[in-house]
Each structure stands twice: as C-alpha cells, then as structure tokens.
Amino acid sequence: MHLQVGLPINTKEEEEENSLVKMATRIVSMRFLATIFQPVLTLRCHCVNIKRYVRKRIGVSGSISVKGSIENSKQVVSQNEHLLQDNIFRNPKKDSVQRPDNISDSVQFSQLPREKVINADLRDNHQPTTLSRFGEVDGLLYEKAQPGDKSLTRLVSIARSKKLREQQGKVVLEGKRLIRSALDAGAVAQTVYFSSVDALRELPLDKLGHTSIVKVRKEDPKIWSDLDTSKNIIAIFKRPEASHLTFSEEKYGKPVPLTLICDNVRDPGNLAAVLRSAAAAGCHSVLLTKGCVDVWEPKVLRAAMGAHFRLPVIPSLTWSDIPSHLPKTATIHVADNCSTTLTEDNNTVIPQQQKKPSDYGWVRGHQYPRKVEYEDDDFCGFEDYDSGKSLETQYYYIDWVARHTGLVIGGESHGLSREALRLAERTGGRRLLIPMVYGVDSLNSAMAASILLFEGRKQLLSLAEKIRS
Ligand SMILES: C[S@@+](CC[C@H](N)C(=O)[O-])C[C@H]1O[C@@H](n2cnc3c(N)ncnc32)[C@H](O)[C@@H]1O
C-alpha cells in the first residue's frame, strides 16, 4: 500500500491544469485592465481623429481643445459631416461670433483671418486634396460638396416638414432674391448651397461671414426644388423671429398703422397672397392665429415674394396673445361676408350715418346659422353665435380707420371665429362688408383682405393728410 506524506506531488496533468488556470487568470486581469483604460484610450483616439479631421477640412493646423465628453466629440464630428458645416468662423473681427446652433462649443479653432486661410490653402502645394475641396469667391471661402453627400436630401426634408422645421429651428429659403431680402433684414444664414458662382455673387457677401458656403453640382438644385425652373441657390436659415429682424423704412417706406390678423387661414396660396398684399399696402404688421398654415412652408415663402422680410409677421398666436401685439388704443374690425348680402339690382349709394344692415333697406340682415369654432379647435357645429351681437355692420368704403386699426380676415372653411368677434366687440370695432351681387356668398379670403387693406391704407393716408392741413 502506498502512503502519501508531505506536499502532494503534482501529476503531469495537474501541472498542465495549473498553467491553464494561470493563463486564464492573466487573461481575466488583462481584460479587467483594458476595461479601465479603454475610455482613456478611446478619448485619446477621438482627439487625434478630430485633429486629423480639422486639418483635412480646413487645410491649416488649428488649435483644438476638447472639453466635452466622448459623446460630444462624436456628435461634433458627425454633425459636421452631415451638415457640411465646416465650422470655420471666418470673421474674427466681430466681437460676438455667432455659430450655427447645432455646433457644440467643445471644439474651437484658431481664428485665422479668412484671407490667411485661403492663402494658406492656395500656397500650400503639398495638400492638393485639401485645395480641391475648397474654392473662393471674392474673398469668401466655400467648400465643394463631395459625391454622395446627403446634406441636400436632408435640406429637402427640412423644407417639406413643418415638424422638422420647428424641431430644428430652421427654415429653407430658395432663390437669390428671397435670400438677399432675408439677409438684408438681418436673418442668420447657416448654410448656403449654390450651383452658380454668379448667383452667389448677387448676395451681400459681407453678411455671410459666419455661414458655411457649399458649392453643389449644376444638376443638384433639381433635388431641392419642385419648381419647373429650379433656382440655383438655396439656404438654411435660423428660423427668423420678427423681433430680431429690421424692416427698412428707408427702403420700403413708412408703414401705415394697420395690422392684419389672419384667423385660421389654412391655404398656403391664400396666406402668401395675404402677406404680399399686406406688404404692398404698407401694413404695420401681420398676426397669425395658431390655426394658420405654417408661414415658413415653401409654397407660402415662394408666393409671398419676400413679404416675410418686409414687415413683421408673427405666427402661432392664441387670441389671448393677440392684444399684446397691438397698441392698447387699437380698434379691431372684422371682415365679414356673412351678415348681409346685396340684392341683384342694387347700386344705391349708402349715406354715411347708416350703420346697421337693416338701415340700408336693400340688404338682408344676418340670416345663416354660423359655424362657431373654439380656440382649441373644439368645433361646436352650427349655432347662432352670441358673440359679436352688438357689432354693427358697415360697407368697407365708409370710414373705419382709427389711430391704430386691426382687421381680422376669416379662414377659408369656417370664416370668423367667436374670439375674433369678441375682440372686435371689446375694442369698439365693426363688421366690414364688401358688397357682392346676389347669390354670391363670399370672396376668397386673400381677395377680401386685399380690397380691405388698400381701402384702409387710402383712408389712413387721407386721415393723416387732414390732420396735417
Ligand atoms: C372664404 S370666406 C369664408 C367663407 C366661410 N365659409 C364663411 O361662410 O364664413 C373667408 C373670409 O374672407 C372674408 N370675406 C370674404 N368675402 C367677404 C366680403 N364680401 N366682405 C367682407 N369680408 C369677406 C371674411 O373675413 C371671410 O371670413
């Protein structure tokens, strides 16, 4: 019988087993160490990548400081990639350098004067790749879009989706005239895409100091435009707010104290026509209730012909917001087609002192039950409204202007809201009627607005004339 004394003697298999265990332990501890050091290494990699990225994109060495988290760094790189916003802050002379909103503060480039950047690019024969990616127009550096660049498709999505426009706080403007008006009014262009240098040259280049400029191929504008003749320049702007824009009296003349209020005007063509008329009539401002179509929708922008930048247009207002955009003394009238209609054979001249439809003799009093809509779109169906009962009706060509006058135009489907009538009542306003021949219910809202606004302008100017003389 064999007795084992002292330390057990390992067999060959046991030794092999032990060395396997040791190896496994080593692997585990190496993995453990790797987990600890991995974030540090990744951060280091990102720093290096960003440095390389910057050198590649701007062709000069920039001083970079990374303050944010790794996630931040990743974001900056990917945002820059897909928006083609090269983040070169080109005008170091300005005190406050305005940056595109979505660029994080975590990357700062040495702010070389633009000329130096360009010259560095042009001089540096050792960087042919960098040089071919950039061009220059009258001292303004631009980048050439690379094949497969998706930024134009993204731009189209912003242009077409109200939700995206609102979420990202951006609007898309097409064509040199519109872009120029926006820039002149002080709107901030984030990126300008152009296919023809001549089109770019027609913009006030001094106002593009903080903008990314990207040259696209000649055929690219077809992606963004559904016009037959697509424009060769398009820009993404920071969603402009009327309070931050300047409306030049020198250029467009002094406005008359007349504010147009659109009450649920939902059709883009109508809203555009209304804005265009309001601008042409030299109105003070335009207020839009929440139910109106988005004022930055491409169709509205296109057909309004720059009206957005000629007078303050304030969108998305509730009826309780509206008085705060008007002087306290303002009188608000409503354009109302529903109170009365004209008989077929009428062409009588109405004496000015007559106010109520029944006074006119040949007009019918209110006869239709009306749809009434609450502010929250809680539609109440047909009923006789009690608001605005005390509102008198008068023909539009009889004097109705006051020191500051507001005019409400109803929407296409439901006409005037109860809130509009209440506001008119509270401010001593009236119903203004454009007489129509028998059997015609109403005019298109933009047509009605146009007639009333130009009449209002005429009355205000003659009032001013009377006061002067
Ligand atoms: C197309 S209409 C509204 C039609 C709507 N279905 C209704 O019955 O009220 C749009 C708006 O244009 C204005 N409008 C149209 N015709 C008008 C007229 N003859 N006189 C005054 N305003 C008019 C009104 O403000 C009206 O609410």
PDBQT file of the ligand as one rigid body, heavy atoms in Angstrom, charges set to zero:
ROOT
HETATM    1  C1  LIG A 501     -63.935  82.426 -47.968  1.00  0.00    +0.000 C 
HETATM    2  S1  LIG A 501     -64.517  83.485 -46.776  1.00  0.00    +0.000 S 
HETATM    3  C2  LIG A 501     -65.222  82.442 -45.558  1.00  0.00    +0.000 C 
HETATM    4  C3  LIG A 501     -66.264  81.598 -46.032  1.00  0.00    +0.000 C 
HETATM    5  C4  LIG A 501     -66.860  80.779 -44.894  1.00  0.00    +0.000 C 
HETATM    6  N1  LIG A 501     -67.295  79.561 -45.454  1.00  0.00    +0.000 N 
HETATM    7  C5  LIG A 501     -67.975  81.512 -44.186  1.00  0.00    +0.000 C 
HETATM    8  O1  LIG A 501     -69.092  81.290 -44.554  1.00  0.00    +0.000 OA
HETATM    9  O2  LIG A 501     -67.701  82.299 -43.299  1.00  0.00    +0.000 OA
HETATM   10  C6  LIG A 501     -63.099  83.952 -45.951  1.00  0.00    +0.000 C 
HETATM   11  C7  LIG A 501     -63.113  85.270 -45.266  1.00  0.00    +0.000 C 
HETATM   12  O3  LIG A 501     -62.938  86.311 -46.221  1.00  0.00    +0.000 OA
HETATM   13  C8  LIG A 501     -63.590  87.484 -45.771  1.00  0.00    +0.000 C 
HETATM   14  N2  LIG A 501     -64.586  87.842 -46.759  1.00  0.00    +0.000 N 
HETATM   15  C9  LIG A 501     -64.956  87.132 -47.838  1.00  0.00    +0.000 A 
HETATM   16  N3  LIG A 501     -65.889  87.788 -48.541  1.00  0.00    +0.000 NA
HETATM   17  C10 LIG A 501     -66.106  88.950 -47.901  1.00  0.00    +0.000 A 
HETATM   18  C11 LIG A 501     -66.969  90.066 -48.139  1.00  0.00    +0.000 A 
HETATM   19  N4  LIG A 501     -67.768  90.098 -49.170  1.00  0.00    +0.000 N 
HETATM   20  N5  LIG A 501     -66.929  91.088 -47.283  1.00  0.00    +0.000 NA
HETATM   21  C12 LIG A 501     -66.118  91.073 -46.228  1.00  0.00    +0.000 A 
HETATM   22  N6  LIG A 501     -65.285  90.054 -45.955  1.00  0.00    +0.000 NA
HETATM   23  C13 LIG A 501     -65.280  88.995 -46.775  1.00  0.00    +0.000 A 
HETATM   24  C14 LIG A 501     -64.201  87.130 -44.433  1.00  0.00    +0.000 C 
HETATM   25  O4  LIG A 501     -63.353  87.518 -43.401  1.00  0.00    +0.000 OA
HETATM   26  C15 LIG A 501     -64.338  85.643 -44.504  1.00  0.00    +0.000 C 
HETATM   27  O5  LIG A 501     -64.387  85.060 -43.244  1.00  0.00    +0.000 OA
ENDROOT
TORSDOF 0
